[in-house]
Amino acid sequence: MDTGLLIKHIHDSLEKKANNELRDKDLTLMQVPILIKLKHAVNREMTMKEIEHRFHVAQSTTAGIVSRMKKEVCKDIWS
């Protein structure tokens, strides 16, 4: 097997395992470093553009991540 493909399979397996373990906390592996960065940010705020640049993700990916995080926060507030 090609080394690159093997590394991808390992990465995908580890990511799946991590996401499964975070599911009961309503988190994903991508949300964790964003929350950590927000915790240490000035006023605990970051723009979506800052998240895009810091984590090297597309605007659409950032919008999806932030939308899901906001949904969870609102769910916690209203439940």
LODREN-947043 format. One line per field, with one value per atom (N, C-alpha, C): residue number from 1; residue in three letters; atom name; x, z, y. Coordinates in steps of 0.1 Angstrom, whole numbers, always signed. Each point is the difference from the previous one (the first is absolute). Layout:
seq <- NUM,...
type <- ALA,...
atom <- CA,...
xx <- X,...
zz <- Z,...
yy <- Y,...
***
This chain:
seq <- 1,1,1,2,2,2,3,3,3,4,4,4,5,5,5,6,6,6,7,7,7,8,8,8,9,9,9,10,10,10,11,11,11,12,12,12,13,13,13,14,14,14,15,15,15,16,16,16,17,17,17,18,18,18,19,19,19,20,20,20,21,21,21,22,22,22,23,23,23,24,24,24,25,25,25,26,26,26,27,27,27,28,28,28,29,29,29,30,30,30,31,31,31,32,32,32,33,33,33,34,34,34,35,35,35,36,36,36,37,37,37,38,38,38,39,39,39,40,40,40,41,41,41,42,42,42,43,43,43,44,44,44,45,45,45,46,46,46,47,47,47,48,48,48,49,49,49,50,50,50,51,51,51,52,52,52,53,53,53,54,54,54,55,55,55,56,56,56,57,57,57,58,58,58,59,59,59,60,60,60,61,61,61,62,62,62,63,63,63,64,64,64,65,65,65,66,66,66,67,67,67,68,68,68,69,69,69,70,70,70,71,71,71,72,72,72,73,73,73,74,74,74,75,75,75,76,76,76,77,77,77,78,78,78,79,79,79
type <- MET,MET,MET,ASP,ASP,ASP,THR,THR,THR,GLY,GLY,GLY,LEU,LEU,LEU,LEU,LEU,LEU,ILE,ILE,ILE,LYS,LYS,LYS,HIS,HIS,HIS,ILE,ILE,ILE,HIS,HIS,HIS,ASP,ASP,ASP,SER,SER,SER,LEU,LEU,LEU,GLU,GLU,GLU,LYS,LYS,LYS,LYS,LYS,LYS,ALA,ALA,ALA,ASN,ASN,ASN,ASN,ASN,ASN,GLU,GLU,GLU,LEU,LEU,LEU,ARG,ARG,ARG,ASP,ASP,ASP,LYS,LYS,LYS,ASP,ASP,ASP,LEU,LEU,LEU,THR,THR,THR,LEU,LEU,LEU,MET,MET,MET,GLN,GLN,GLN,VAL,VAL,VAL,PRO,PRO,PRO,ILE,ILE,ILE,LEU,LEU,LEU,ILE,ILE,ILE,LYS,LYS,LYS,LEU,LEU,LEU,LYS,LYS,LYS,HIS,HIS,HIS,ALA,ALA,ALA,VAL,VAL,VAL,ASN,ASN,ASN,ARG,ARG,ARG,GLU,GLU,GLU,MET,MET,MET,THR,THR,THR,MET,MET,MET,LYS,LYS,LYS,GLU,GLU,GLU,ILE,ILE,ILE,GLU,GLU,GLU,HIS,HIS,HIS,ARG,ARG,ARG,PHE,PHE,PHE,HIS,HIS,HIS,VAL,VAL,VAL,ALA,ALA,ALA,GLN,GLN,GLN,SER,SER,SER,THR,THR,THR,THR,THR,THR,ALA,ALA,ALA,GLY,GLY,GLY,ILE,ILE,ILE,VAL,VAL,VAL,SER,SER,SER,ARG,ARG,ARG,MET,MET,MET,LYS,LYS,LYS,LYS,LYS,LYS,GLU,GLU,GLU,VAL,VAL,VAL,CYS,CYS,CYS,LYS,LYS,LYS,ASP,ASP,ASP,ILE,ILE,ILE,TRP,TRP,TRP,SER,SER,SER
atom <- N,CA,C,N,CA,C,N,CA,C,N,CA,C,N,CA,C,N,CA,C,N,CA,C,N,CA,C,N,CA,C,N,CA,C,N,CA,C,N,CA,C,N,CA,C,N,CA,C,N,CA,C,N,CA,C,N,CA,C,N,CA,C,N,CA,C,N,CA,C,N,CA,C,N,CA,C,N,CA,C,N,CA,C,N,CA,C,N,CA,C,N,CA,C,N,CA,C,N,CA,C,N,CA,C,N,CA,C,N,CA,C,N,CA,C,N,CA,C,N,CA,C,N,CA,C,N,CA,C,N,CA,C,N,CA,C,N,CA,C,N,CA,C,N,CA,C,N,CA,C,N,CA,C,N,CA,C,N,CA,C,N,CA,C,N,CA,C,N,CA,C,N,CA,C,N,CA,C,N,CA,C,N,CA,C,N,CA,C,N,CA,C,N,CA,C,N,CA,C,N,CA,C,N,CA,C,N,CA,C,N,CA,C,N,CA,C,N,CA,C,N,CA,C,N,CA,C,N,CA,C,N,CA,C,N,CA,C,N,CA,C,N,CA,C,N,CA,C,N,CA,C,N,CA,C,N,CA,C,N,CA,C,N,CA,C,N,CA,C,N,CA,C,N,CA,C
xx <- +9,-9,+9,-4,+7,+0,+12,+2,-10,-2,-10,-14,-4,-13,-2,+11,+0,-2,+8,-1,-14,-6,-14,-10,+2,-9,+2,+12,+2,-6,+2,-6,-15,-6,-15,-5,+7,-4,+1,+11,+1,-10,-3,-10,-13,-4,-13,-1,+10,+0,-1,+7,-1,-14,-5,-14,-10,+2,-10,+1,+12,+2,-5,+1,-5,-15,-6,-15,-8,+2,-8,+1,+11,+1,-5,-6,-5,+11,+12,+11,+6,+7,+8,+14,+9,+14,+4,-7,+4,-4,-11,-5,+10,+6,+8,+11,+9,+10,-5,-12,-6,-5,-6,-4,+12,+11,+12,+5,+1,+5,-10,-13,-9,+1,+3,+2,+11,+11,+11,+0,-10,-1,-5,+4,-5,-15,-6,-14,-7,+8,-4,-8,+5,-6,+10,-5,+8,-10,+5,-9,+1,-10,+0,+13,+3,+12,+13,+1,+11,+1,-12,-1,+5,-5,+4,+15,+6,+15,+8,-5,+8,-1,-11,-2,+1,+3,+1,-12,-11,-13,-7,-8,-8,-11,-5,-11,-12,-3,-12,+2,+12,+2,-1,+6,-1,-14,-8,-14,-8,+3,-6,+4,+12,+5,-6,+0,-5,-15,-7,-14,-4,+7,-3,+4,+10,+4,-11,-4,-11,-13,-3,-12,+1,+12,+1,-1,+6,+0,-15,-7,-14,-8,+2,-7,+2,+13,+3,-7,+0,-7,-15,-6,-15,-5,+9,-5,+0
zz <- +0,+0,+0,-7,-1,+14,+4,+13,+2,-10,+2,+2,-7,+2,+14,+5,+13,+11,-2,+9,+0,-12,-1,+8,-2,+7,+15,+5,+14,+5,-7,+4,+0,-10,-1,+12,+3,+12,+13,+2,+12,+1,-11,+0,+4,-6,+2,+15,+6,+14,+9,-3,+8,-1,-12,-1,+7,+0,+7,+15,+5,+15,+4,-10,+3,-1,-7,-3,+12,+11,+12,+6,-4,+5,-11,-10,-11,-6,-2,-6,-12,-9,-10,+2,-6,+1,-5,-10,-6,+10,+8,+9,+12,+4,+12,-1,-10,-1,-1,-7,-1,+14,+7,+14,+9,-2,+8,-4,-13,-5,+5,+0,+4,+15,+8,+14,+3,-8,+2,-8,-8,-8,+8,-5,+7,+0,+12,+2,-5,-1,-5,-13,-9,-13,-11,-11,-13,-11,-10,-12,-8,-8,-9,-9,-4,-9,+8,+13,+8,+1,+2,+1,-13,-11,-13,-2,+3,-1,+10,+12,+11,-2,-5,-2,-14,-9,-14,-6,+3,-6,-8,-9,-9,+8,-6,+6,+2,-9,+1,+11,+2,+11,+14,+0,+12,+4,-10,+2,+6,-6,+5,+15,+3,+13,+10,-3,+9,+2,-11,+0,+10,-1,+9,+14,+2,+14,+6,-8,+5,+3,-8,+2,+13,+3,+13,+12,-2,+11,+3,-11,+1,+6,-4,+6,+15,+4,+15,+7,-6,+7,+2,-10,+0,+5,+4,+5,+15
yy <- -12,+12,+12,+10,+13,+6,+6,+6,+11,+9,+11,-5,-10,-6,-6,-7,-5,+11,+10,+12,+6,+1,+5,-9,-13,-10,+1,+2,+1,+13,+11,+13,-1,-6,-1,-8,-11,-9,+8,+7,+8,+11,+6,+11,-5,-12,-6,-4,-6,-4,+12,+11,+12,+6,+1,+6,-9,-13,-9,+3,+2,+2,+14,+10,+13,+2,-10,+2,+2,-7,+2,+13,+8,+14,+10,-6,+9,+8,-6,+7,-9,+7,-7,+3,-8,+2,+14,+5,+13,+12,-3,+11,+2,-11,+1,+11,-1,+11,+14,+1,+13,+5,-9,+4,+4,-7,+3,+13,+3,+13,+11,-2,+10,+3,-10,+1,+10,+0,+8,+13,+2,+12,+12,+12,+12,+0,+2,+0,-13,-10,-13,+1,+8,+2,-1,-6,+0,+2,+6,+1,-13,-2,-12,+0,+12,+1,-4,+3,-4,-15,-6,-15,-6,+5,-5,+0,+11,+2,-9,+1,-8,-15,-5,-14,-5,+9,-3,-8,+6,-7,+11,-5,+8,+7,+11,+8,-9,-8,-9,-10,-5,-9,+7,+12,+8,+3,+4,+3,-12,-11,-13,-3,+1,-2,+9,+13,+11,-2,-3,-2,-12,-11,-11,+3,+8,+3,+10,+9,+9,-7,-10,-8,-7,-6,-7,+9,+12,+10,+4,+3,+4,-11,-13,-11,-1,+2,+0,+11,+12,+11,-2,-5,-1,-14,-9,-12,-1
***
